[in-house]
Amino acid sequence: MAFITLFFGVERLIGINTLNVSNTSLYTLHLVLLLVLLIISIAPLYFPSILYGFPKNRLLVSSSISKSTSSEEQIYGLDNKELNKSLLAIEQKDEFLKQGFNLKACAQLLHVPPYHAAYFFYQTKGISFTAYRNKIRVEKARQLIDSGFLESNDLNVLISSCGFNSKSDFEKTFEKLSNSGVVEYITSA
């Protein structure tokens, strides 16, 4: 379109008419070209998904991936098999139990940007990073309580060894995920 406009512009500037186009048809062609250009420039404002591509479902993604990788291993460009292996290694090193361990730190260990890590947790685990981290921390707290950790240690040591910043945060999270309070769980163990 730009080439045609440029061609007619140069033709008009020089004053020749190589295609023998009349003035009225030339104006009509210019008007059509301008309208098409206007539509192309305005369409993304009303339909911004044109600029980003449409979300693809699993069926479309699985057909575009090579036969060597299944759709479960790689969805939306993320190698889920490799990320799950890395996540398991992070869990085994007890990184989730460190205070201040957040999505950014996890993403660095997974070698992906934070928004990819957040998307990975939501798509493969069905929960957010924070919910996943809290679940691991509460499970560790239950294991420690069941193993008799509190017989030789204080509750604050348990809280800090599970990665929580405060007692209230620990109690609230523990109660939410265990459906019982910390004190009730300790007395029943």
N, C-alpha and C positions, 0 to 999 in steps of 0.2 A: 504494500500500500504506500509505503514511504517512497519506494522507487518510482511508482507511477506518478505520485504528486511531484516528486523532484523532476521527473522527465517533463511533465506538462509545465512546470514552473520555468525550467530552462528553455523550453520551446517558446514559451510566451515572452521570456526575457530577450531572446535572440530575435523573435519576431517571425519565426517560421512555423509552418503548420505541416509537419511530416505525415501525420495520420489523417489529414483532411477532416478534422473535427470542427463542427460549427460552434459558434460562441454559446448558443443555448444548450447544446449537448455537453459542452465543456463545463459550463456552470452546473448543469445537472450532475455530471460526474464528480465535480468538486464537492457538491452538496452531499452526494451519497457517500463519498469518501470521508467527509467530515462527520457525518452521522455515524458511520461505522466506527470511526475513531472515538467518538463521544461514547458510544455504547461500550466499547472495549475498556475505556478508562473509567466509566461509572460502574460497570458490573461488579468489580471487586468490592466497592463500597456497600452494595446491597447483599452481595454473596461473598463474604470474606473467606469462606472455605475454598474458594477457587484458588486463592493464593497459597494455602497450606496443603491442599490435597484433601480428599475425603477420608474419614476414618475407615479403615479396612477391618472387616471382621476376620475371624480365624479361617474361614473357608477360602477367602480370597488370598490371604497370606500364605496358607499352606500350598496353594497351587502355584505360587510364584517362587517358592523356595525349592532348591535343588533336591533331588531324590535322596541325597546322602544325609540330609538333616530333616528330621520330622518337624511338624508344626509345633509340637510341645517343646522342642529344644530351642527353637528360635521364633519369637513372636515380636513383631514390630522392630526388628533389627537387634533385639537383645538376645544374646546366647544364654538362654535360661539354664541349660545344663552346666555350663561353665560358671555362671553366677551362683547357682545352687551349691556347687562344689566349694567355691570361694566363701560363701556364706557359712557353710558347715565348718570350714577351717576357722573362720572368725569366731563362731560359737565355741569351738573346742579350745580356743585360746582365751576364752572368757572376756572378750572385748566388750560384750554387751553389759558386763557387770562393772565396768569402769565408770566412775562418775564423770559426767560431761560427755559421754559417748553419745553423739547425735548423728543425724542423717548425713551431715557433711563428712564426718569422720568415717562413717560406714562406707560412704560412696568412694572415699579415697582408698579404702582397703579393697573395695570391689573393682577399683580402676574404671569407674564410670562417673559421669556427672551426677550431682545430687538429684536432679529431676528424673533421671533415668532410674536411679536407685529407688526413689519414691514410687515410680510407676511399676518397677519390678515387684516391690513388696505388695502393692495393691493388686496387681494382676495375678501373681503366682501364689501369694499367701492369703489374699482376700481381705487383708487388714493393712492399716497404715504401719509405717516404720515404728512409730511410738508405741502403738498397741503391741506389735511384735516384740519390741525390746522389753516392755513392761511384763509381757507374758513370760519371757525367759527369766527375768529378774524375780518374779513371784514364784516361779517353779523352783528356782535356786533357793529362795528363802524357805519354801516348804521342805526341800531336801535337807537343808541345814537344821531346821527345827526338828524334823523327824530323826535326824542322826544324833540329836542331843547337843547341838552347838550351843544352845542357851544355858546349859548346865555349867559351862566354864566361861561363858562370855555374856556381855551385856546386850540388851536389845539394840542399843545404838551401834554396836560393833556389827551386828547382823545387818542392820539397815545400811551401813556404809559398805559392807562387804558385798552387798547385793546391788550397789550402784545408786541407791536412792540418796537424794540430797537432804531430805528432812523426814522426821518421824511422821508428820501429818501426810506428806505425799506417799510414804510407804503404806500407812494404814489405809488411806483412801484407795490406793491402787490394789492393795491386797484384798480389801473387802469387795471391791468391784469384780475382781477376777476369781475370787474364791467363794463368794456368796456367804462368807462368814468373816467376822472380825479377827484381828491378829491374836487378841487375848483368848478368844474362844478356841481358835485353832491350836494355840500353845497348850491350853489346858486339856484339850482332847487328845493331844499327841503323846 
